[in-house]
Amino acid sequence: MPLSEIEIKALEKKGYRFAGDLKHAAAKVCHWTKKSLLNEGVCYKEKFYGIESHRCLQMSPSIPFCHQKCSFCWRDISITKTEWNEDFDEPGRIIDDCINLQRNLLCGFFGNSMADKKKLKESQDPKNAAISLAGEPMLYPRINDLISEFKRRDFTTFLVTNGMTPSKLENLETEPTQLYISLDAPNKEIYKDVCQPQISGGWERLNKSLDLLSSFECRTVLRMTCVKDYNMINPQEYADIITKSNPDFIEIKAYMYVGSSRDRLALENMPSNEDVFNFAESITELCDYEIVNSAFESRVILLS
């Protein structure tokens, strides 16, 4: 079993619900899904890309598996494993269970008079899969089949990867609707300090994945998590990487002082909206991208 019973129960207390028999996949209702059902706001991904927050399924097929232990990660990185030596559940089973788990997690809203009844009904039939909840989804042995099965069910898919598996990325047969690669450092030294790779050649692997980005036909995004006093420096180096990888969009987002990251970082490491905007602007001055949108409540700037 990838996770112990104690680890599973601890994650369940945090809102995770595990799919399948082998407990490596899970769903968790996003804060913005709940907000949307009450008409109190939507995720920046709805604002930027048009997905509906109340119909978004936040899940991962690889909860405990990742090649990095990023200092800014809000997850409990003490459970992180770098190698997948266990068996695994089938993609269809994972998707079925995750949908049913989300339905169960949202059932309380049917008793809430403030909930939007139309949205609540639609939420029972999610249409976007955010494959990014925890862990590195590319480590799931059947990630290609998982994306294909979501596509067969008429889902859009937002796949987030840290770029540590360029060979798997290169051989991805079914593209997601939107492919994210995380870029959280401008150079190798800062990368090692901030992302804490658990394998050798992490920076080189990331750059190989970035080189592949322009070969994808789907929408591509670089996601940059800004940690004040750590990686919000050297805009020229970021601009050079951006120019080389040529993504459709870049999300420059503040690190948020939440979850287990509070054991590793301080509140002062969470940049303000002004910090993020100024940093984004410094990068746009050095490459052929411009600020096209922003979401104040999430402290994120969108470049294109």
C-alpha positions as CSV (number, residue, x, y, z in Angstrom):
1,M,0.0,0.0,0.0
2,P,1.5,3.4,-1.0
3,L,0.1,5.1,2.2
4,S,-0.3,3.7,5.7
5,E,-3.7,3.8,7.4
6,I,-2.5,6.6,9.7
7,E,-1.4,8.7,6.6
8,I,-4.7,8.0,4.9
9,K,-6.8,9.0,7.9
10,A,-4.7,12.2,8.3
11,L,-5.4,13.1,4.6
12,E,-9.1,12.3,5.0
13,K,-9.3,14.8,7.9
14,K,-8.0,17.4,5.4
15,G,-10.8,16.6,2.9
16,Y,-9.2,14.0,0.7
17,R,-11.3,11.0,-0.3
18,F,-9.5,8.0,-1.8
19,A,-10.5,6.2,-5.0
20,G,-9.9,2.6,-5.9
21,D,-8.6,-0.2,-3.7
22,L,-5.0,0.7,-3.6
23,K,-5.4,4.3,-2.2
24,H,-3.0,6.1,-4.5
25,A,-5.7,8.2,-6.1
26,A,-8.0,10.7,-4.5
27,A,-10.4,13.6,-5.0
28,K,-10.8,16.7,-2.9
29,V,-13.4,19.5,-3.4
30,C,-11.8,22.7,-4.3
31,H,-12.5,25.8,-2.2
32,W,-13.6,27.6,-5.4
33,T,-16.1,24.8,-6.3
34,K,-17.8,25.5,-3.0
35,K,-17.6,29.3,-3.4
36,S,-19.1,29.0,-6.9
37,L,-22.1,26.9,-5.7
38,L,-22.9,29.8,-3.3
39,N,-22.3,32.4,-6.0
40,E,-19.5,33.9,-3.9
41,G,-16.8,33.8,-6.6
42,V,-15.0,31.5,-9.0
43,C,-11.6,30.1,-9.6
44,Y,-9.2,32.2,-11.7
45,K,-9.2,29.3,-14.2
46,E,-12.8,30.1,-14.9
47,K,-11.9,33.7,-15.4
48,F,-8.8,33.0,-17.5
49,Y,-9.8,29.9,-19.5
50,G,-13.6,29.5,-19.2
51,I,-13.9,26.2,-17.2
52,E,-16.8,26.1,-14.8
53,S,-15.6,26.0,-11.2
54,H,-18.8,24.2,-10.0
55,R,-18.2,21.4,-12.5
56,C,-14.4,21.0,-11.8
57,L,-13.2,17.7,-10.4
58,Q,-9.9,18.2,-8.5
59,M,-8.1,14.9,-8.4
60,S,-4.8,13.1,-8.6
61,P,-3.9,9.5,-9.5
62,S,-0.6,9.7,-7.6
63,I,-1.1,11.3,-4.2
64,P,2.1,10.2,-2.5
65,F,4.4,10.1,-5.5
66,C,6.6,13.0,-6.5
67,H,10.3,13.6,-7.5
68,Q,10.4,16.9,-5.6
69,K,9.8,18.2,-2.1
70,C,9.1,21.8,-2.8
71,S,9.5,24.2,0.1
72,F,6.3,26.0,-0.9
73,C,4.1,22.9,-1.2
74,W,1.1,23.1,1.0
75,R,1.0,19.3,1.1
76,D,2.6,17.1,3.7
77,I,5.8,16.2,1.9
78,S,6.9,13.7,4.6
79,I,4.7,11.1,2.9
80,T,6.3,11.7,-0.5
81,K,7.8,8.7,-2.3
82,T,9.9,9.0,-5.5
83,E,9.5,5.5,-6.9
84,W,6.3,3.7,-7.9
85,N,6.9,0.0,-7.1
86,E,3.3,-0.8,-6.2
87,D,0.4,-2.1,-8.2
88,F,-2.2,0.5,-9.4
89,D,-5.9,0.9,-10.0
90,E,-7.3,1.2,-13.5
91,P,-8.2,4.6,-14.9
92,G,-11.9,3.9,-15.3
93,R,-12.2,2.9,-11.7
94,I,-10.3,5.9,-10.5
95,I,-12.6,8.3,-12.5
96,D,-15.8,6.6,-11.4
97,D,-14.8,6.7,-7.8
98,C,-13.6,10.3,-7.9
99,I,-16.9,11.5,-9.4
100,N,-18.9,9.6,-6.8
101,L,-16.7,10.9,-4.0
102,Q,-17.1,14.5,-5.2
103,R,-20.9,14.0,-5.3
104,N,-20.9,12.7,-1.7
105,L,-18.7,15.6,-0.6
106,L,-21.1,18.1,-2.1
107,C,-24.3,16.5,-0.9
108,G,-24.6,18.9,2.1
109,F,-25.1,21.8,-0.3
110,F,-28.6,20.3,-1.1
111,G,-29.6,21.4,2.4
112,N,-28.2,24.8,2.0
113,S,-30.8,27.4,1.1
114,M,-28.0,29.7,-0.2
115,A,-26.8,27.3,-2.8
116,D,-27.5,27.9,-6.5
117,K,-29.9,25.0,-7.4
118,K,-29.0,25.0,-11.1
119,K,-25.2,24.9,-10.4
120,L,-25.7,22.3,-7.7
121,K,-27.5,20.0,-10.2
122,E,-24.8,20.6,-12.7
123,S,-22.0,19.9,-10.1
124,Q,-23.1,16.3,-10.0
125,D,-21.9,15.9,-13.6
126,P,-18.4,17.4,-13.6
127,K,-16.9,18.3,-16.9
128,N,-13.3,19.4,-16.1
129,A,-10.6,17.3,-14.5
130,A,-7.9,19.3,-12.7
131,I,-5.3,16.6,-12.5
132,S,-3.1,18.4,-10.0
133,L,-4.4,17.8,-6.4
134,A,-1.2,16.3,-5.0
135,G,1.8,14.3,-6.2
136,E,3.1,14.1,-9.7
137,P,0.4,12.7,-12.1
138,M,3.0,11.7,-14.8
139,L,4.2,9.0,-12.4
140,Y,0.9,7.2,-12.6
141,P,1.8,4.2,-14.9
142,R,-1.4,4.7,-17.0
143,I,-1.5,8.5,-17.2
144,N,-2.1,8.3,-20.9
145,D,-5.1,6.0,-20.5
146,L,-6.4,8.2,-17.7
147,I,-6.4,11.3,-20.0
148,S,-7.9,9.3,-22.8
149,E,-10.7,8.0,-20.6
150,F,-11.5,11.5,-19.4
151,K,-11.6,12.6,-23.0
152,R,-14.0,9.7,-23.9
153,R,-16.3,11.0,-21.2
154,D,-16.3,14.5,-22.7
155,F,-14.2,16.0,-19.9
156,T,-11.7,18.8,-20.5
157,T,-8.4,18.1,-18.7
158,F,-5.9,20.4,-17.0
159,L,-2.7,18.4,-16.4
160,V,0.0,19.8,-14.1
161,T,3.5,18.3,-14.2
162,N,6.8,19.3,-12.6
163,G,8.7,18.3,-15.7
164,M,10.7,15.5,-14.1
165,T,9.6,12.9,-16.6
166,P,10.4,14.3,-20.1
167,S,10.4,10.9,-21.7
168,K,6.9,10.2,-20.6
169,L,5.8,13.7,-21.6
170,E,7.3,13.1,-25.0
171,N,5.4,9.8,-25.4
172,L,2.1,11.1,-24.2
173,E,-0.3,9.9,-26.9
174,T,-3.4,11.7,-25.8
175,E,-2.9,15.4,-25.1
176,P,-4.7,17.1,-22.2
177,T,-6.8,20.2,-23.0
178,Q,-4.2,22.3,-21.1
179,L,-0.7,21.3,-20.1
180,Y,1.0,23.0,-17.3
181,I,4.7,22.8,-16.5
182,S,5.9,24.3,-13.2
183,L,8.8,26.7,-13.5
184,D,9.7,27.8,-10.0
185,A,13.3,28.9,-10.4
186,P,15.4,30.9,-12.9
187,N,18.5,28.7,-12.5
188,K,19.9,25.4,-11.2
189,E,21.0,26.7,-7.8
190,I,17.7,28.3,-6.9
191,Y,15.9,25.3,-8.3
192,K,17.7,23.0,-5.9
193,D,17.0,25.3,-3.0
194,V,13.3,25.8,-3.6
195,C,12.2,22.6,-5.3
196,Q,14.4,20.2,-3.4
197,P,14.6,17.4,-6.1
198,Q,14.8,13.9,-4.8
199,I,16.4,12.6,-8.0
200,S,19.6,13.5,-9.8
201,G,19.5,15.8,-12.8
202,G,16.3,17.5,-11.9
203,W,17.1,20.9,-13.5
204,E,18.2,19.1,-16.7
205,R,15.0,17.0,-16.8
206,L,12.9,20.2,-16.3
207,N,14.7,21.9,-19.2
208,K,14.1,18.9,-21.5
209,S,10.4,19.1,-20.7
210,L,10.4,22.8,-21.4
211,D,12.0,22.1,-24.7
212,L,9.1,19.8,-25.6
213,L,6.4,22.3,-24.7
214,S,6.2,23.9,-28.2
215,S,5.6,20.5,-29.8
216,F,2.2,20.2,-28.1
217,E,-0.9,21.1,-30.0
218,C,-2.9,21.7,-26.8
219,R,-2.9,24.9,-24.8
220,T,0.3,25.2,-22.9
221,V,1.1,27.1,-19.7
222,L,4.1,27.8,-17.5
223,R,3.1,28.0,-13.9
224,M,5.4,30.0,-11.6
225,T,4.9,30.0,-7.9
226,C,6.5,33.1,-6.4
227,V,8.1,32.8,-3.0
228,K,9.3,36.1,-1.6
229,D,13.0,36.2,-0.7
230,Y,13.6,32.9,-2.6
231,N,12.8,32.9,-6.3
232,M,11.5,36.3,-7.2
233,I,14.8,37.3,-8.7
234,N,16.7,37.2,-12.0
235,P,13.8,38.2,-14.3
236,Q,16.2,38.0,-17.3
237,E,16.8,34.3,-16.7
238,Y,13.1,33.6,-16.4
239,A,12.5,35.6,-19.6
240,D,15.1,33.5,-21.4
241,I,13.4,30.3,-20.3
242,I,10.0,31.6,-21.3
243,T,11.3,32.6,-24.8
244,K,12.9,29.2,-25.3
245,S,9.8,27.2,-24.2
246,N,7.3,29.5,-25.9
247,P,4.1,28.6,-23.9
248,D,0.7,30.0,-24.8
249,F,0.3,31.5,-21.3
250,I,2.3,32.1,-18.1
251,E,0.7,32.1,-14.7
252,I,2.7,34.0,-12.1
253,K,1.2,33.3,-8.8
254,A,2.0,34.1,-5.2
255,Y,3.0,31.3,-2.8
256,M,0.2,31.1,-0.2
257,Y,1.0,30.6,3.4
258,V,-1.3,27.6,4.0
259,G,-1.1,23.9,4.9
260,S,2.1,22.1,5.7
261,S,4.2,24.9,3.9
262,R,3.8,26.8,7.2
263,D,6.3,24.4,8.7
264,R,8.9,25.4,6.2
265,L,8.3,29.0,5.3
266,A,7.2,32.2,7.0
267,L,4.2,34.5,6.4
268,E,6.7,37.0,5.1
269,N,7.5,34.7,2.2
270,M,3.9,35.2,0.8
271,P,4.1,38.0,-1.8
272,S,1.4,40.7,-2.0
273,N,-0.5,41.3,-5.2
274,E,1.7,44.3,-5.8
275,D,4.8,42.1,-5.4
276,V,3.5,39.6,-7.9
277,F,2.4,42.3,-10.4
278,N,5.8,44.1,-10.2
279,F,7.6,40.9,-10.7
280,A,5.4,39.9,-13.7
281,E,5.9,43.3,-15.2
282,S,9.7,43.0,-14.9
283,I,9.6,39.8,-16.9
284,T,7.3,41.2,-19.6
285,E,9.9,44.0,-20.2
286,L,12.4,41.3,-21.2
287,C,10.4,39.0,-23.5
288,D,7.5,39.0,-26.0
289,Y,4.7,38.6,-23.5
290,E,2.3,41.0,-21.8
291,I,-0.1,41.0,-18.9
292,V,-3.5,40.0,-20.2
293,N,-5.5,39.2,-17.0
294,S,-5.3,39.0,-13.2
295,A,-7.2,37.6,-10.3
296,F,-6.7,39.7,-7.2
297,E,-8.2,37.2,-4.7
298,S,-5.8,34.5,-5.9
299,R,-2.8,36.8,-6.3
300,V,-2.1,35.6,-9.8
301,I,-1.1,37.4,-13.0
302,L,-1.7,35.9,-16.5
303,L,0.8,36.6,-19.3
304,S,0.3,35.8,-23.0
